[in-house]
Amino acid sequence: MIVVTDKKSLASQLFSQRQNDKKIGFVPTMGALHRGHLALVNRALKENDIVVVSIYVNPTQFDNQTDLQKYPRILQSDKALLEGLNGNILLYTPNNEDIYGEEVRSEAFNFSELERKMEGKYRKGHFDGVATVVSKLFEIVKPHRAYFGEKDFQQLLIIKELVRMKNLPVEIIGCPIVREENGLAMSSRNKRLTPEQLEKATIIHQTLSDVREKFESHTIPALNEMVRERFLQEPSLELEYFQIAEASTLEEAKQNKADDQYRAFIAAYCGEVRLIDNMALN
Ligand code: AMP
């Protein structure tokens, strides 16, 4: 695996690949890699000749400075995990200056309704930060295909919209959520949880599974109530939002219409660690 820390070296590594018409896959990450990230990289390795993995903790997408400071950074073990995969990987680990130059600042985007709910509503400026860094990374890497997890489902839709708005020549591929055996969605932030909290956090996935099971037999207001009640009984978890939404617009669902696709979304705090998860309901 080749490791580069600046965009000039990255461009020169990719130059001959492009000349030879090789397909470039791209997996942007913030590091502290787990099996969820590796599933994206493996899929990209299958579908492309070379895969660029970026590890960069992007300051502009954090609305909470403590979360940014405490975000796990474990580059050596990340490298070891990537070395263990079979294929042609180019790891890019830029610093702030390489991405932003002198001023680490978001551009303002307009994703209208898509950015006003859930993550956009509760994390001010988050999607401007995400869209800014992903635009910059796409500009640097110029991938043919880029891979994003459904774990961040709203982000996946935002990126698709970004590509549509800017008419970028990249195919966005969404990949299913990878979970621990007990159902907990894998997340770099899980590394900050105690063993007891890791156990408690499985309630998030259990709740989503219950909602899916009851989706055809219960009304949406009844499901909303059920979820709120469940979290009220669980003092170690604080529900930030629960929402059932139509899967392509993320419009909040008031009732279940037969032809539409729905997903349920949860954000909850476990101690000071914020966790998100979602699940298709039909
Ligand atoms: P992050 O490092 O958290 O910014 O995530 C980098 C990419 O990995 C994003 O596209 C995430 O949606 C994806 N990802 C993170 N966790 C998972 C997971 N458990 N399953 C699938 N994809 C994931």
Residues whose N, C-alpha, C, O or C-beta is under 5 A from the ligand:
A	BS01	AMP	P28 T29 M30 G31 G36 H37 Y147 F148 G149 E150 K151 D152 C175 P176 I177 V178 A185 M186 S187
